[in-house]
Amino acid sequence: MSVQTSDARLLALAAEHGTPLYVYNVDVISAQYKALTQAFQAAPAKFFYACKALTNLSILQHIAALGCNIDCSSINEAHLALRAGFSPQRILYTSNGIGFAEIQTAVALGLTVNIDSLSNLDKFGAAYGGTYPVGLRLRPNIMAGGNLKISTGHANSKFGIPIEQMDQVQALRQAHGLRIAGLHVHTGSEVKDLAVFMQVAEIFAALLPQFPDLVYLDMGGGFKVPYKDEEVGTDMAALGKAVADFFAHLEKTQGRKLEAWFEPGKYLVSACGHFVTSVNVIKENPTATVVGINTGFNNLIRPMFYDAYHRIRNISHPQGPLQSYTVVGHICETDTFATDRPLAQVREGDVLVFDNAGAYGFEMGSHYNSRFLPAQVMVRGEENFLIRKRDQLDDLLHNQILIAPKIS
Ligand SMILES: Cc1ncc(COP(=O)(O)O)c(C=O)c1O
């Protein structure tokens, strides 16, 4: 039985809470987590939800209750994870380019830390020596991922310690007596090709002899999820098997019994989310019928930032004849969600839904044009819960310090 949120329910929620509105179905998250653990059941795998994708506390609590661990990319995400009930032992902190003070806070909180620069590794060694284990985020020089903006492992990427700098890593390890407990690589997002993950595994295998204290090999996140009808995601069963075989091989050939860590973001929360919007205006341009909706890149930036595709559906007039539209936002920039997109005939007031909007949707939002962040609703079984109120004017004024004008 499908656990997807029905269009009737989305319409009812839009009527109750207004639009724009994010709706998340946690039963879908549960199903995704189950599929993940089943695919990797033969591997010594541990999963850390990359919470940058969606940090609402109620969603985090659900993921904690599933038994999944969590990966944080800022110290504030770690504070949210603690609030949601993750113990420090279940929190991984994989940073990039952060100041050392955040790493010190992470250590004080008892989190597992992956460090991504020689500079911070040196500071870490000077502060803690071998008393606190640490992981290394590496740059493998692999081009992978859906597009350059979400590709993090290539040779010009800002992320990670380049693998050609292993001599310097070893010098720091020896100078400080560092206990390197993990190696980490995240090549990018929307990685469909299993070979990319296995290429990373081979890089790890080659490095193993240099790191006697390893506990985990972390292959990051980035499993491809289908956004278009004809798209296919990463073959998780095949990846699970390849990873199981690889770790068994390491044990047999190198006598190293290690854990395989993963940091899925989109895989867990993308499909659970819908972004529900309303049509404000329709304009006829010389080459297109333009549908203006009551949101913009302030609420969903992926299409403008990454040229990302989201399926859009007219759920208030689904039986209308298919016509081609350009769907735009109401922000004072060119915030185009879709061009030449076939939709069931759109009228002003219709409700348009974006599918697969759970990951990096609300989370990348801003107050640009002094617009509000939308409300968020969680659905679970037959129940609906408002899990974040829509902003109001006070939220725009909050933290502003008013200085009276003085014209001289
Ligand atoms: C270090 C790290 N791990 C995991 C992820 C999650 O990626 P995805 O949502 O594609 O699974 C990201 C995404 O940016 C990341 O930077």
The ligand as a Gaussian input file, in Angstrom:
#p B3LYP/6-31G(d) Opt

LIG

0 1
 C       29.014000      15.802000       3.638000
 C       27.657000      15.518000       3.092000
 N       27.063000      14.370000       3.426000
 C       25.825000      14.069000       2.985000
 C       25.122000      14.931000       2.152000
 C       23.743000      14.550000       1.716000
 O       23.619000      14.456000       0.338000
 P       22.260000      13.925000      -0.275000
 O       21.171000      14.775000       0.259000
 O       22.428000      14.070000      -1.741000
 O       22.129000      12.509000       0.159000
 C       25.711000      16.137000       1.775000
 C       24.984000      17.076000       0.903000
 O       25.360000      18.144000       0.576000
 C       27.022000      16.440000       2.256000
 O       27.613000      17.588000       1.927000

